[in-house]
């Protein structure tokens, strides 16, 4: 890299050759704020709480069906309503995130999440007549479902707006994996509380309402800004996201994005079906609710562990496409193995192992795929690109759930089943279809998906422009130091104590070794002292017998090694200009 910068009327030419040193790059880094971790914490708690509310009933579906006196299909609708509500509201939520910002969107989502959880709890109180219980629980579930797209689209937006480039994938991973962590807690808490001596429906729903209320308070009081005062990265600084409708049009014309949306949307749908139907699939083969909850917990826990490792890995390597393809291939093996071993009796170790592997390779790819969606669709807004994939996942979830339930067959005689009365169904064909859909999506994605990383490329270009701008600013700041004053001889008392080491190759008769001389009217602010070590190869031709003359030209022909070692704790204020 070479920059020629004119420096004032003295017609001095300063030429920077070579790449900028790491120390100069560190000087020009963007600022980040510690409050970003609090916002990330609130989003994680909110995402986790919403997922717990979604999957409250699935791990103990037969028990809830008995207590509420409804069918298993009606209990399944308590989970399906999340997907149905999310489809139309996802477009609104995406628009809100890109238009209103994170703060208002998260606060609204927190309040809806809390109100829905309280309404569910009120609906199952003993004072409530039995015919009204299920409708009120469903109403509360609908309110929680409205909050879901407001929350689940936020991780990518938060990572892009608040976190620097080297932390984005990790932040996205942490926020995204808090949702399956909520599913993990639901798989543990629901069977644990429902099966205990003190457990009943009202106790269980009260336990889920408490964290929703706490996170609502934290979001309302603690989140003050949608974006930091200064951007954390070049893409955030130069971000000029397309308008919402224009962004949708661009995405629908982006071949790579459409392929990712369909293939990974299908994967999200299969995750949803797996989590919702796991207990019903296993109970037929004599596996209890506690064991089904354990398998669901292992599925999520291994996914969170895998996502943590992948988040750190892609933050350093930027191999979004390679990681997603490898994980989808490995998870297809786990899904196929589950379809086989879940139909065998007495194979708890194998069933638990394949659930763990499916989660380790499948769930862990989710945050990486969300980052990949932003990379292949930039400059479309983060919420829009991640949101359409989620919408595709919800649409396909409804379709897959209907298809899988339609493919089940009642079992007339299954004495060893532990399912609730009327819930003994054969899931052999549905689980094979589920594995086939996963493998089909994996094959299409691996063979046909290719993209460039548009956001990273834009950041590199913006970073180069920002670097050039900073160099120009520094040169202008030092401009007048190279134009000798025609009235004053340089005074040693005005010499900058800057530790300039000049490797000057003068004629022995040239005795003047000049550090940049400060004009008496300009002083260095102590808080911004330039503690520098410039190493310059210069050829100075100075008349040491006469006072400086305006016609005397200081020719700096070459600064060969721009190894500035600029350890500057602050930025030079305009009045503290080196002259």
RALINQUI-V915030 format. One record per pair of residues at least 12 apart in sequence whose C-alpha atoms are under 10 Angstrom apart, sorted by the first residue. I is the first residue (numbers start at 1). J is the second residue. If there is no record, write none. Layout:
<<I	J> <I	J>>
This chain:
<<1	16> <1	17> <1	18> <1	19> <1	20> <1	464> <2	15> <2	16> <2	17> <2	18> <2	19> <2	20> <2	468> <3	15> <3	16> <3	17> <3	18> <3	468> <3	471> <3	472> <4	16> <4	17> <4	472> <5	471> <5	472> <5	475> <5	476> <6	472> <6	475> <6	476> <6	479> <7	472> <7	475> <7	476> <7	477> <7	478> <7	479> <7	480> <7	481> <7	482> <7	483> <8	475> <8	476> <8	478> <8	479> <8	480> <8	481> <8	482> <8	483> <9	479> <9	480> <9	482> <9	483> <9	550> <9	553> <10	479> <10	480> <10	481> <10	482> <10	483> <10	484> <10	550> <10	551> <10	552> <10	553> <10	554> <10	555> <11	482> <11	483> <11	553> <11	554> <11	555> <11	556> <12	479> <12	482> <12	483> <12	553> <12	554> <12	555> <12	556> <12	557> <13	554> <13	555> <13	556> <13	557> <13	558> <13	559> <14	475> <14	555> <14	556> <14	557> <14	558> <14	559> <15	556> <15	557> <15	558> <15	559> <15	560> <15	562> <16	471> <16	558> <16	559> <16	560> <16	561> <16	562> <17	558> <17	559> <17	560> <17	561> <17	562> <18	560> <18	561> <18	562> <18	563> <19	561> <19	562> <19	563> <20	467> <20	561> <20	562> <20	563> <20	564> <21	561> <21	562> <21	563> <21	564> <21	565> <21	566> <22	563> <22	564> <22	565> <22	566> <23	563> <23	564> <23	565> <23	566> <23	567> <23	568> <24	467> <24	471> <24	562> <24	563> <24	564> <24	565> <24	566> <24	567> <24	568> <25	463> <25	467> <25	566> <26	565> <26	566> <26	567> <26	568> <27	470> <27	565> <27	566> <27	567> <27	568> <27	569> <27	570> <27	571> <28	463> <28	466> <28	467> <28	470> <28	471> <28	571> <29	164> <29	232> <29	233> <29	234> <29	463> <29	467> <30	164> <30	165> <30	230> <30	231> <30	232> <30	233> <30	234> <30	237> <31	162> <31	163> <31	164> <31	228> <31	229> <31	230> <31	231> <31	232> <31	233> <32	162> <32	163> <32	164> <32	228> <32	229> <32	230> <32	231> <32	232> <32	233> <33	162> <33	163> <33	228> <33	229> <33	230> <33	231> <33	232> <34	162> <35	162> <35	222> <35	223> <35	224> <35	225> <35	228> <36	158> <36	159> <36	161> <36	162> <36	163> <36	171> <36	223> <36	227> <36	228> <37	162> <37	163> <37	171> <38	218> <38	219> <38	222> <38	223> <39	102> <39	103> <39	106> <39	158> <39	162> <39	218> <39	219> <39	222> <39	223> <39	224> <39	225> <39	226> <40	154> <40	155> <40	158> <40	159> <40	162> <40	171> <40	172> <40	174> <40	175> <41	174> <41	175> <41	178> <41	215> <41	218> <41	219> <42	106> <42	110> <42	175> <42	214> <42	215> <42	216> <42	217> <42	218> <42	219> <42	222> <42	223> <43	102> <43	106> <43	107> <43	110> <43	151> <43	152> <43	154> <43	155> <43	158> <43	174> <43	175> <43	176> <43	178> <43	179> <43	215> <43	218> <43	219> <44	151> <44	152> <44	155> <44	174> <44	175> <44	176> <44	177> <44	178> <44	179> <44	181> <44	182> <44	215> <45	110> <45	175> <45	178> <45	179> <45	181> <45	182> <45	211> <45	212> <45	214> <45	215> <45	216> <45	218> <45	219> <46	106> <46	107> <46	109> <46	110> <46	113> <46	114> <46	147> <46	148> <46	151> <46	152> <46	175> <46	178> <46	179> <46	182> <46	211> <46	212> <46	213> <46	214> <46	215> <46	216> <46	218> <46	219> <47	109> <47	110> <47	113> <47	147> <47	148> <47	150> <47	151> <47	152> <47	153> <47	154> <47	155> <47	175> <47	176> <47	177> <47	178> <47	179> <47	180> <47	181> <47	182> <47	212> <47	215> <48	151> <48	152> <48	175> <48	176> <48	177> <48	178> <48	179> <48	180> <48	181> <48	182> <48	183> <48	184> <48	185> <48	186> <48	211> <48	212> <49	110> <49	113> <49	114> <49	117> <49	144> <49	178> <49	179> <49	181> <49	182> <49	183> <49	185> <49	186> <49	208> <49	209> <49	210> <49	211> <49	212> <49	213> <49	214> <49	215> <50	109> <50	110> <50	112> <50	113> <50	114> <50	116> <50	117> <50	144> <50	145> <50	147> <50	148> <50	151> <50	152> <50	178> <50	179> <50	182> <50	183> <50	208> <50	211> <50	212> <51	144> <51	145> <51	148> <51	152> <51	178> <51	179> <51	180> <51	181> <51	182> <51	183> <51	184> <51	185> <51	186> <52	179> <52	180> <52	181> <52	182> <52	183> <52	184> <52	185> <52	186> <52	187> <52	189> <52	190> <52	208> <52	209> <52	211> <52	212> <53	78> <53	79> <53	113> <53	116> <53	117> <53	120> <53	140> <53	141> <53	144> <53	145> <53	182> <53	183> <53	186> <53	205> <53	208> <53	209> <53	212> <54	78> <54	79> <54	80> <54	81> <54	82> <54	83> <54	141> <54	142> <54	144> <54	145> <54	148> <54	182> <54	183> <54	186> <54	276> <55	76> <55	78> <55	79> <55	82> <55	182> <55	183> <55	184> <55	185> <55	186> <55	187> <55	190> <55	272> <55	275> <55	276> <56	78> <56	79> <56	141> <56	182> <56	183> <56	185> <56	186> <56	187> <56	188> <56	189> <56	190> <56	191> <56	204> <56	205> <56	208> <57	75> <57	76> <57	78> <57	79> <57	186> <57	187> <57	190> <57	191> <57	204> <57	205> <57	276> <58	72> <58	75> <58	76> <58	78> <58	79> <58	186> <58	187> <58	190> <58	191> <58	275> <58	276> <58	277> <58	278> <58	279> <58	280> <58	289> <58	293> <59	183> <59	186> <59	187> <59	188> <59	189> <59	190> <59	191> <59	194> <59	275> <59	276> <59	277> <59	278> <59	279> <59	280> <59	289> <59	290> <59	291> <59	292> <59	293> <59	294> <59	296> <60	75> <60	187> <60	190> <60	191> <60	192> <60	194> <60	195> <60	279> <60	280> <60	288> <60	289> <60	290> <60	292> <60	293> <61	73> <61	74> <61	75> <61	76> <61	190> <61	191> <61	276> <61	277> <61	279> <61	280> <61	289> <61	419> <61	420> <61	423> <62	75> <62	279> <62	280> <62	283> <62	289> <62	418> <62	419> <62	420> <62	421> <62	422> <62	423> <63	75> <63	191> <63	194> <63	195> <63	201> <63	289> <63	419> <63	420> <64	194> <64	200> <64	201> <64	420> <65	134> <65	420> <65	421> <65	423> <66	420> <66	421> <67	130> <67	200> <67	201> <68	124> <68	130> <68	131> <68	132> <68	133> <68	134> <68	137> <68	201> <69	130> <69	131> <69	133> <69	134> <70	134> <71	420> <71	421> <71	422> <71	423> <72	280> <72	420> <72	421> <72	422> <72	423> <73	405> <73	423> <74	134> <74	138> <75	134> <75	138> <76	276> <76	277> <76	401> <77	138> <77	141> <78	134> <78	137> <78	138> <78	139> <78	140> <78	141> <78	142> <78	145> <79	138> <79	141> <79	142> <79	145> <79	272> <79	273> <79	275> <79	276> <80	142> <80	145> <80	272> <80	273> <80	276> <80	394> <80	397> <80	398> <80	401> <80	402> <81	138> <81	139> <81	141> <81	142> <81	143> <81	144> <81	145> <81	146> <81	398> <82	141> <82	142> <82	143> <82	144> <82	145> <82	146> <82	147> <82	148> <82	149> <82	394> <82	398> <83	145> <83	146> <83	148> <83	149> <83	269> <83	272> <83	390> <83	391> <83	393> <83	394> <83	395> <83	396> <83	397> <83	398> <84	142> <84	145> <84	146> <84	391> <84	394> <84	395> <84	397> <84	398> <85	142> <85	143> <85	144> <85	145> <85	146> <85	147> <85	148> <85	149> <85	394> <86	142> <86	145> <86	146> <86	147> <86	148> <86	149> <86	150> <86	390> <86	391> <86	394> <86	395> <87	149> <87	388> <87	390> <87	391> <87	392> <87	393> <87	394> <87	395> <87	398> <88	146> <88	149> <88	391> <88	395> <89	145> <89	146> <89	147> <89	148> <89	149> <89	150> <89	391> <90	146> <90	148> <90	149> <90	150> <90	152> <90	153> <90	383> <90	384> <90	387> <90	388> <90	390> <90	391> <90	394> <91	149> <91	244> <91	248> <91	383> <91	384> <91	387> <91	388> <91	391> <92	149> <92	150> <93	105> <93	109> <93	146> <93	147> <93	148> <93	149> <93	150> <93	151> <93	152> <93	153> <93	154> <93	383> <93	384> <93	387> <94	149> <94	150> <94	153> <94	154> <94	244> <94	381> <94	382> <94	383> <94	384> <94	385> <94	386> <94	387> <94	388> <95	243> <95	244> <95	245> <95	381> <95	383> <95	384> <95	387> <96	150> <96	244> <96	383> <96	384> <97	150> <97	151> <97	153> <97	154> <97	157> <97	158> <97	226> <97	381> <97	382> <97	383> <97	384> <98	157> <98	241> <98	242> <98	243> <98	244> <98	380> <98	381> <98	382> <98	383> <98	384> <99	243> <99	244> <99	381> <100	226> <101	154> <101	157> <101	158> <101	161> <101	225> <101	226> <101	227> <102	150> <102	151> <102	154> <102	155> <102	157> <102	158> <102	161> <102	223> <102	224> <102	225> <102	226> <102	227> <103	219> <103	220> <103	222> <103	223> <103	224> <103	225> <103	226> <103	227> <104	150> <104	219> <104	220> <104	223> <104	224> <104	225> <104	226> <105	147> <105	149> <105	150> <105	151> <105	154> <105	226> <106	147> <106	150> <106	151> <106	152> <106	154> <106	216> <106	219> <106	220> <106	223> <106	226> <107	150> <107	151> <107	215> <107	216> <107	217> <107	218> <107	219> <107	220> <107	221> <107	222> <107	223> <108	147> <108	150> <108	151> <108	216> <108	219> <108	220> <109	143> <109	144> <109	145> <109	146> <109	147> <109	148> <109	149> <109	150> <109	151> <109	152> <109	216> <109	219> <110	144> <110	147> <110	148> <110	150> <110	151> <110	212> <110	213> <110	214> <110	215> <110	216> <110	217> <110	218> <110	219> <110	220> <111	143> <111	144> <111	147> <111	212> <111	213> <111	215> <111	216> <111	217> <111	219> <111	220> <112	140> <112	142> <112	143> <112	144> <112	145> <112	146> <112	147> <112	148> <112	150> <112	212> <112	216> <113	140> <113	141> <113	142> <113	143> <113	144> <113	145> <113	146> <113	147> <113	148> <113	151> <113	209> <113	212> <113	213> <113	215> <113	216> <114	140> <114	143> <114	144> <114	147> <114	208> <114	209> <114	210> <114	211> <114	212> <114	213> <114	214> <114	215> <114	216> <114	217> <115	140> <115	141> <115	143> <115	144> <115	147> <115	209> <115	212> <115	213> <115	216> <116	136> <116	137> <116	138> <116	139> <116	140> <116	141> <116	142> <116	143> <116	144> <116	145> <116	146> <116	147> <116	209> <116	212> <117	137> <117	139> <117	140> <117	141> <117	143> <117	144> <117	205> <117	206> <117	207> <117	208> <117	209> <117	210> <117	211> <117	212> <117	213> <118	137> <118	140> <118	205> <118	206> <118	208> <118	209> <118	210> <118	212> <118	213> <119	136> <119	137> <119	138> <119	139> <119	140> <119	141> <119	143> <119	144> <119	205> <119	209> <120	133> <120	134> <120	135> <120	136> <120	137> <120	138> <120	139> <120	140> <120	141> <120	142> <120	143> <120	144> <120	202> <120	205> <120	206> <120	208> <120	209> <121	133> <121	136> <121	137> <121	140> <121	201> <121	202> <121	203> <121	204> <121	205> <121	206> <121	207> <121	208> <121	209> <122	136> <122	137> <122	140> <122	202> <122	205> <122	206> <123	135> <123	136> <123	137> <123	138> <123	139> <123	140> <123	201> <123	202> <123	205> <124	136> <124	137> <124	200> <124	201> <124	202> <124	203> <124	205> <124	206> <125	201> <125	202> <125	203> <125	205> <126	201> <126	202> <137	205> <149	387> <149	390> <149	391> <150	383> <150	387> <151	175> <151	176> <151	179> <152	175> <152	176> <152	178> <152	179> <152	383> <152	386> <152	387> <152	390> <153	176> <153	370> <153	382> <153	383> <153	384> <153	385> <153	386> <153	387> <153	388> <153	389> <153	390> <154	172> <154	175> <154	176> <154	382> <154	383> <154	386> <154	387> <155	168> <155	169> <155	171> <155	172> <155	173> <155	174> <155	175> <155	176> <155	177> <155	178> <155	367> <155	370> <155	371> <155	382> <155	383> <155	386> <156	168> <156	169> <156	171> <156	172> <156	173> <156	175> <156	176> <156	367> <156	370> <156	371> <156	373> <156	374> <156	381> <156	382> <156	383> <156	384> <156	385> <156	386> <156	387> <157	172> <157	374> <157	381> <157	382> <157	383> <157	384> <157	385> <157	386> <158	171> <158	172> <158	175> <158	226> <158	227> <158	382> <158	383> <159	171> <159	172> <159	173> <159	174> <159	175> <159	232> <159	371> <159	382> <160	172> <160	227> <160	231> <160	232> <160	233> <160	235> <160	236> <160	239> <160	371> <160	374> <160	381> <160	382> <160	383> <161	226> <161	227> <161	228> <161	230> <161	231> <161	232> <161	233> <161	235> <161	236> <161	237> <161	239> <161	382> <162	226> <162	227> <162	228> <162	229> <162	230> <162	231> <162	232> <162	233> <162	236> <163	228> <163	231> <163	232> <163	233> <163	236> <164	231> <164	232> <164	233> <164	234> <164	235> <164	236> <165	232> <165	233> <165	234> <165	235> <165	236> <165	315> <165	316> <165	456> <165	459> <166	233> <166	312> <166	314> <166	315> <166	316> <166	317> <166	318> <167	311> <167	312> <167	314> <167	315> <167	316> <168	311> <168	312> <168	314> <168	315> <168	371> <169	308> <169	310> <169	311> <169	312> <169	313> <169	314> <169	315> <169	316> <169	318> <169	320> <169	367> <169	368> <169	370> <169	371> <169	372> <170	307> <170	308> <170	309> <170	310> <170	311> <170	312> <170	313> <170	314> <170	315> <170	367> <170	368> <171	308> <171	311> <171	312> <171	315> <171	367> <172	311> <172	366> <172	367> <172	368> <172	370> <172	371> <173	304> <173	307> <173	308> <173	309> <173	310> <173	311> <173	312> <173	364> <173	365> <173	366> <173	367> <173	368> <173	370> <173	371> <174	304> <174	307> <174	308> <174	311> <174	367> <175	367> <176	304> <176	307> <176	364> <176	366> <176	367> <176	368> <176	370> <177	300> <177	301> <177	303> <177	304> <177	305> <177	307> <177	308> <177	363> <177	364> <177	366> <177	367> <178	304> <179	300> <179	304> <180	271> <180	275> <180	297> <180	299> <180	300> <180	301> <180	303> <180	304> <180	363> <181	297> <181	300> <181	301> <181	303> <181	304> <182	297> <182	300> <183	275> <183	296> <183	297> <183	299> <183	300> <183	301> <184	275> <184	293> <184	294> <184	295> <184	296> <184	297> <184	298> <184	299> <184	300> <184	301> <184	304> <185	293> <185	296> <185	297> <185	300> <185	301> <186	208> <186	293> <186	296> <186	297> <187	275> <187	279> <187	289> <187	290> <187	291> <187	292> <187	293> <187	294> <187	295> <187	296> <187	297> <187	298> <187	300> <188	290> <188	291> <188	292> <188	293> <188	294> <188	295> <188	296> <188	297> <189	204> <189	207> <189	208> <189	293> <190	204> <190	205> <190	207> <190	208> <190	289> <190	290> <190	293> <191	204> <191	288> <191	289> <191	290> <191	291> <191	292> <191	293> <191	294> <192	204> <192	289> <192	290> <192	293> <193	205> <193	207> <195	289> <195	290> <233	459> <233	462> <233	463> <234	455> <234	456> <234	458> <234	459> <234	460> <234	461> <234	462> <234	463> <234	464> <234	465> <234	466> <235	378> <235	379> <235	455> <235	456> <235	457> <235	458> <235	459> <235	460> <235	461> <235	462> <235	463> <236	459> <237	459> <237	462> <237	463> <237	466> <238	458> <238	459> <238	462> <238	463> <239	378> <239	379> <239	380> <239	381> <239	455> <239	458> <239	459> <240	378> <240	379> <240	380> <240	381> <241	378> <241	379> <241	380> <241	381> <241	382> <241	384> <242	378> <242	379> <242	380> <242	381> <242	384> <243	380> <243	381> <243	384> <244	380> <244	381> <244	383> <244	384> <245	384> <246	380> <247	377> <247	378> <247	379> <247	380> <247	381> <247	384> <247	385> <248	380> <248	381> <248	384> <248	385> <248	388> <249	380> <250	377> <250	378> <250	379> <250	380> <251	373> <251	376> <251	377> <251	378> <251	380> <251	384> <251	385> <251	388> <252	388> <254	376> <254	377> <254	451> <255	376> <255	377> <255	448> <255	449> <255	450> <255	451> <256	373> <256	376> <256	377> <256	445> <256	448> <256	449> <256	450> <256	451> <256	452> <257	372> <257	373> <257	374> <257	375> <257	376> <257	377> <257	385> <257	388> <257	389> <257	449> <257	450> <257	451> <258	373> <258	377> <258	388> <258	389> <258	449> <259	441> <259	444> <259	445> <259	448> <259	449> <259	450> <260	369> <260	370> <260	372> <260	373> <260	376> <260	389> <260	441> <260	444> <260	445> <260	448> <260	449> <260	450> <261	369> <261	370> <261	373> <261	385> <261	386> <261	387> <261	388> <261	389> <261	390> <261	391> <261	392> <261	393> <262	388> <262	389> <262	392> <262	393> <262	396> <262	441> <262	444> <262	445> <263	328> <263	389> <263	392> <263	393> <263	437> <263	438> <263	440> <263	441> <263	442> <263	443> <263	444> <263	445> <263	446> <263	449> <264	324> <264	328> <264	365> <264	366> <264	369> <264	370> <264	389> <264	390> <264	392> <264	393> <264	438> <264	441> <264	442> <264	445> <265	388> <265	389> <265	390> <265	391> <265	392> <265	393> <265	394> <265	395> <265	396> <265	397> <265	441> <266	389> <266	390> <266	392> <266	393> <266	394> <266	395> <266	396> <266	397> <266	400> <266	437> <266	438> <266	440> <266	441> <266	442> <267	328> <267	331> <267	332> <267	362> <267	363> <267	366> <267	393> <267	396> <267	397> <267	434> <267	437> <267	438> <267	439> <267	441> <267	442> <268	362> <268	363> <268	366> <268	389> <268	390> <268	391> <268	392> <268	393> <268	394> <268	396> <268	397> <268	438> <269	390> <269	392> <269	393> <269	394> <269	395> <269	396> <269	397> <269	398> <269	399> <269	400> <269	401> <269	434> <269	438> <270	335> <270	393> <270	396> <270	397> <270	400> <270	401> <270	434> <270	435> <270	437> <270	438> <271	299> <271	358> <271	359> <271	362> <271	363> <271	393> <271	397> <271	434> <271	438> <272	393> <272	394> <272	396> <272	397> <272	398> <272	400> <272	401> <273	396> <273	397> <273	398> <273	400> <273	401> <273	402> <273	404> <273	434> <274	296> <274	299> <274	335> <274	355> <274	401> <274	431> <274	434> <275	292> <275	293> <275	295> <275	296> <275	297> <275	299> <275	300> <276	296> <276	401> <277	292> <277	401> <277	404> <277	405> <277	427> <278	292> <278	293> <278	295> <278	296> <278	342> <279	291> <279	292> <279	293> <279	295> <279	296> <279	419> <280	292> <280	418> <280	419> <280	420> <280	423> <280	424> <280	425> <280	426> <280	427> <281	339> <281	342> <281	343> <281	419> <281	423> <281	424> <281	425> <281	426> <281	427> <281	428> <281	430> <281	431> <282	295> <282	342> <282	343> <282	344> <282	345> <282	351> <282	417> <282	418> <282	419> <282	427> <283	342> <283	416> <283	417> <283	418> <283	419> <283	420> <283	423> <283	424> <283	425> <284	342> <284	343> <284	344> <284	345> <284	411> <284	414> <284	415> <284	416> <284	417> <284	418> <284	419> <284	420> <284	423> <284	424> <284	425> <284	426> <284	427> <285	342> <285	343> <285	344> <285	345> <285	346> <285	347> <285	414> <285	416> <285	417> <285	418> <285	419> <285	424> <285	426> <286	344> <286	345> <286	346> <286	414> <286	415> <286	416> <286	417> <286	418> <286	419> <287	342> <287	345> <287	346> <287	347> <287	348> <287	416> <287	417> <287	418> <287	419> <288	417> <288	418> <288	419> <289	418> <289	419> <291	348> <291	351> <291	352> <292	348> <292	351> <292	352> <294	352> <294	355> <295	348> <295	349> <295	351> <295	352> <295	353> <295	354> <295	355> <295	356> <296	352> <296	355> <296	356> <296	359> <297	352> <297	355> <297	356> <297	359> <298	352> <298	353> <298	354> <298	355> <298	356> <298	357> <298	358> <298	359> <298	360> <299	352> <299	353> <299	354> <299	355> <299	356> <299	357> <299	358> <299	359> <299	360> <299	361> <299	362> <299	363> <300	355> <300	356> <300	358> <300	359> <300	360> <300	362> <300	363> <300	364> <301	356> <301	359> <301	360> <301	363> <301	364> <302	355> <302	356> <302	357> <302	358> <302	359> <302	360> <302	361> <302	362> <302	363> <302	364> <303	356> <303	357> <303	358> <303	359> <303	360> <303	361> <303	362> <303	363> <303	364> <303	365> <303	366> <304	359> <304	360> <304	361> <304	363> <304	364> <304	365> <304	366> <305	359> <305	360> <305	361> <305	363> <305	364> <306	327> <306	357> <306	359> <306	360> <306	361> <306	362> <306	363> <306	364> <306	365> <307	359> <307	360> <307	361> <307	362> <307	363> <307	364> <307	365> <307	366> <307	367> <307	368> <308	364> <308	367> <309	364> <310	323> <310	324> <310	327> <310	364> <310	365> <310	367> <310	368> <311	364> <311	365> <311	367> <311	368> <311	371> <314	368> <314	371> <315	368> <318	368> <318	372> <318	453> <318	456> <319	368> <319	372> <319	453> <320	365> <320	368> <320	369> <320	370> <320	371> <320	372> <320	373> <320	375> <320	453> <321	368> <321	369> <321	371> <321	372> <321	445> <321	446> <321	449> <321	450> <321	451> <321	452> <321	453> <322	446> <323	364> <323	365> <323	368> <323	369> <324	361> <324	362> <324	364> <324	365> <324	366> <324	367> <324	368> <324	369> <324	372> <324	442> <324	445> <324	446> <325	365> <325	369> <325	442> <325	443> <325	445> <325	446> <325	447> <325	449> <326	361> <326	365> <326	442> <326	446> <327	358> <327	360> <327	361> <327	362> <327	363> <327	364> <327	365> <327	366> <327	442> <328	358> <328	361> <328	362> <328	363> <328	364> <328	365> <328	438> <328	439> <328	441> <328	442> <328	443> <328	445> <328	446> <329	361> <329	362> <329	438> <329	439> <329	441> <329	442> <329	443> <329	445> <329	446> <330	357> <330	358> <330	360> <330	361> <330	362> <330	442> <331	354> <331	357> <331	358> <331	359> <331	360> <331	361> <331	362> <331	363> <331	364> <331	365> <331	435> <331	438> <331	439> <331	442> <332	357> <332	358> <332	361> <332	362> <332	435> <332	436> <332	437> <332	438> <332	439> <332	440> <332	441> <332	442> <332	443> <333	354> <333	357> <333	358> <333	361> <333	435> <333	438> <333	439> <334	353> <334	354> <334	355> <334	356> <334	357> <334	358> <334	359> <334	360> <334	361> <334	362> <334	435> <335	354> <335	355> <335	357> <335	358> <335	359> <335	362> <335	431> <335	432> <335	434> <335	435> <335	436> <335	437> <335	438> <335	439> <336	354> <336	358> <336	431> <336	432> <336	433> <336	434> <336	435> <336	436> <336	438> <336	439> <337	350> <337	351> <337	353> <337	354> <337	355> <337	357> <337	358> <337	432> <337	435> <338	350> <338	351> <338	352> <338	353> <338	354> <338	355> <338	357> <338	358> <338	431> <338	432> <338	435> <339	351> <339	354> <339	427> <339	428> <339	429> <339	430> <339	431> <339	432> <339	433> <339	434> <339	435> <339	436> <340	354> <340	428> <340	431> <340	432> <340	435> <341	353> <341	354> <342	354> <342	355> <342	427> <342	428> <342	431> <343	426> <343	427> <343	428> <343	431> <345	416> <369	386> <369	389> <370	382> <370	383> <370	385> <370	386> <370	387> <370	389> <370	390> <371	385> <371	386> <372	385> <372	386> <372	451> <372	452> <372	453> <372	454> <372	455> <373	385> <373	386> <373	387> <373	388> <373	389> <373	451> <373	453> <374	386> <374	453> <374	454> <374	455> <375	451> <375	452> <375	453> <375	454> <375	455> <375	456> <375	457> <375	458> <376	450> <376	451> <376	452> <376	453> <376	454> <376	455> <376	456> <377	451> <377	452> <377	453> <377	454> <377	455> <378	453> <378	454> <378	455> <378	456> <378	457> <378	458> <379	454> <379	455> <379	458> <380	455> <400	430> <400	433> <400	434> <400	437> <401	430> <403	430> <403	433> <403	434> <404	427> <404	429> <404	430> <404	431> <404	432> <404	433> <404	434> <405	425> <405	427> <405	430> <406	430> <407	425> <407	426> <407	427> <407	428> <407	429> <407	430> <407	431> <407	433> <408	424> <408	425> <408	426> <408	427> <408	428> <408	429> <408	430> <408	431> <409	424> <409	425> <409	426> <409	427> <409	428> <409	429> <409	430> <410	422> <410	423> <410	424> <410	425> <410	426> <410	427> <411	423> <411	424> <411	425> <411	426> <412	424> <412	425> <414	426> <474	572> <474	577> <474	578> <476	577> <476	578> <476	579> <477	572> <477	573> <477	574> <477	576> <477	577> <477	578> <477	579> <478	516> <478	577> <478	578> <478	579> <479	577> <479	578> <479	579> <480	516> <480	517> <480	518> <480	519> <480	577> <480	578> <480	579> <481	515> <481	516> <481	517> <481	518> <481	519> <481	577> <481	578> <481	579> <482	516> <482	517> <482	553> <482	554> <482	555> <482	556> <482	579> <483	548> <483	549> <483	550> <483	552> <483	553> <483	554> <483	579> <484	517> <484	519> <484	547> <484	548> <484	549> <484	550> <484	551> <484	552> <484	553> <484	554> <484	579> <485	519> <485	547> <485	548> <485	549> <485	550> <486	547> <486	548> <486	549> <486	550> <486	551> <487	547> <487	548> <487	549> <488	519> <488	547> <488	548> <489	546> <489	547> <489	548> <490	514> <490	516> <490	517> <490	518> <490	519> <490	520> <490	547> <490	548> <491	517> <491	518> <491	519> <491	520> <492	514> <492	515> <492	517> <492	518> <493	517> <493	518> <493	520> <494	516> <494	517> <494	518> <494	519> <494	520> <494	521> <494	522> <494	523> <495	514> <495	515> <495	516> <495	517> <495	518> <495	519> <495	520> <495	523> <496	515> <496	516> <496	517> <496	518> <496	519> <496	523> <496	524> <496	529> <496	530> <496	578> <496	579> <497	515> <497	516> <497	517> <497	518> <497	524> <497	529> <497	530> <497	531> <497	532> <498	515> <498	516> <498	529> <498	530> <498	531> <498	532> <498	533> <498	534> <499	515> <499	530> <499	531> <499	532> <499	533> <499	534> <500	514> <500	515> <500	516> <500	531> <500	532> <500	533> <500	534> <500	535> <500	536> <501	515> <501	532> <501	533> <501	534> <501	535> <501	536> <502	514> <502	515> <502	533> <502	534> <502	535> <502	536> <502	537> <502	538> <503	534> <503	535> <503	536> <503	537> <503	538> <503	539> <504	535> <504	536> <504	537> <504	538> <504	539> <504	540> <505	537> <505	538> <505	539> <505	540> <506	538> <506	539> <506	540> <506	541> <506	542> <507	539> <507	540> <507	541> <509	544> <510	540> <510	541> <510	542> <510	543> <510	544> <510	545> <511	542> <511	543> <511	544> <512	540> <512	542> <512	543> <512	544> <513	540> <514	540> <516	578> <516	579> <517	578> <517	579> <518	577> <518	578> <518	579> <519	577> <519	578> <519	579> <520	579> <521	575> <521	576> <521	577> <521	578> <521	579> <522	575> <522	576> <522	577> <522	578> <522	579> <523	575> <523	576> <523	577> <523	578> <523	579> <524	572> <524	573> <524	575> <524	576> <524	577> <524	578> <525	572> <525	573> <525	575> <525	576> <525	577> <526	576> <527	568> <527	569> <527	570> <527	571> <527	572> <527	573> <528	568> <528	569> <528	570> <528	571> <528	572> <528	573> <528	576> <529	567> <529	568> <529	569> <529	570> <529	571> <529	572> <529	576> <530	566> <530	567> <530	568> <530	569> <530	570> <530	571> <530	572> <530	578> <531	565> <531	566> <531	567> <531	568> <531	569> <532	564> <532	565> <532	566> <532	567> <532	568> <533	563> <533	564> <533	565> <533	566> <533	567> <534	559> <534	561> <534	562> <534	563> <534	564> <534	565> <534	566> <535	559> <535	560> <535	561> <535	562> <535	563> <535	564> <535	565> <536	556> <536	558> <536	559> <536	560> <536	561> <536	562> <536	563> <536	564> <537	556> <537	557> <537	558> <537	559> <537	560> <537	561> <538	555> <538	556> <538	557> <538	558> <538	559> <538	560> <539	554> <539	555> <539	556> <539	557> <539	558> <539	559> <540	553> <540	554> <540	555> <540	556> <540	557> <541	553> <541	554> <541	555> <541	556> <542	554> <542	555>>
